[in-house]
Each structure stands twice: as structure tokens, then as C-alpha cells.
Amino acid sequence: MPALQTLLDKAGWLWIVWLFLLLQIGFILQTIGLIKEKLVPKWQGVFIIVGLLLLINPDIEIISTAGAILTCIGFIPIGIRELNGTFK
């Protein structure tokens, strides 16, 4: 039971879990830059940003799943363009 309480209180080094939020913020800033430089279409950037905002909520699985799907819809075309060498 003490180990479970530590997880719930985020005691000790578990505070580092809150830094996970910085990952989404970084990707959102990167996506905004890609939209401004016209490297990705607006619809694709919106999908990525909305998906990442939905991923910030870690407790409700359906919201996290929707966020992951939206983020994938946005990032997969970027990956395909990069593999083809047309992402410039």
C-alpha cells in the first residue's frame, strides 16, 4: 500500500512525470512554426495541435485515444513526405 500511495502522491522522483507536458508544448510550437512556414497545410497542423491538446489529459482513455489518432493523422503525411524526399 505505501508504494501505491507514493504513485498517487507523485512523491519522490515522480514529479518528473509533470515534465511530460513540456513535450506536447514543444510539439505544438514546432507545428505552429511548420504552419507559418507553409511546410504543412493548415488542416494537418490543426489535427496535430488538437490531438496534442487532447493528449494532455492522461486520465480519460477515450480522450487520449482520440488525441493519439488525430496526432497520427497529422504526423503520418509529414513522415511519408520526408521518406519520399519531398518535405522541403
N, C-alpha and C positions, 0 to 999 in steps of 0.2 A: 504493500500500500504506500510506503513512503516514496518509492520510485514513481508511481503514478501521480502522486501529489506534486512531485518535482516537475513532471511534464506539464501538469495543469497550471502550475505557478510560473512556468518558464524560469525556474531558478537556475543558478549556476551559469554555465556557458550557453544555456538555451536562449539567452537574449539575442544571440546571433541570428536566430530564426527571423527576427524582425527586419534584418537587413535584406531579406528576400524581396521586400517591397522595392528596394532600390533597383533590382534587376528589371522589374516591369517599368519603372520610371525611366530608366536608361533606354530601353527598347522603344518607349513612347517618344522620347526625344529624338532618337535615331529615325523613327518613322516620320516624324514631323519634318526633319531635315530632308529625307528622301522625297517627301511630297513637295516641299518648297523647291527642290532642285529638279522637279519633274522627272524623277527616275522611276517613280511608281505612280499609277493612276490614283485618283482620289478615292475611288471605291475600295481599292485594295488597302490603302492607308487607313481608311475608316474601319475596315474589318479588323486590321491589326490592332488599332488603338482600342476599339470597343472590346475586342477579345482580351487584350491585356488588362483592361479595367475590370472585366468580369473575373479574371484570374486572381485579382487582389483578395477576393472573398474566399478564404480557404475552407469554410465550414459547410457550405451547401454544395453538394456534389453536382447537382444538375446545372448550377450556375457555372461552376468550374469547368464542367464538360462543354457547355455552350461556349465559354471563353476559349477553351483549347481548340474547338472546331473552327471558330471564327479566326483565331490567330493562324491556324494552319491554312485556311483558305487564303489568307493574306500573304503568308510567307512562302508557300509552295511555288507560286508563279515566279517569285524572286529567285528561288533556288534553281528552277528549271532554266530561267534566263541566264543565270550565272553558269550553269553547266554547258549551255549552248554557246556561251561567249558573247551574248548579245546584251548583257547588262552593263550599259555604259551611259 
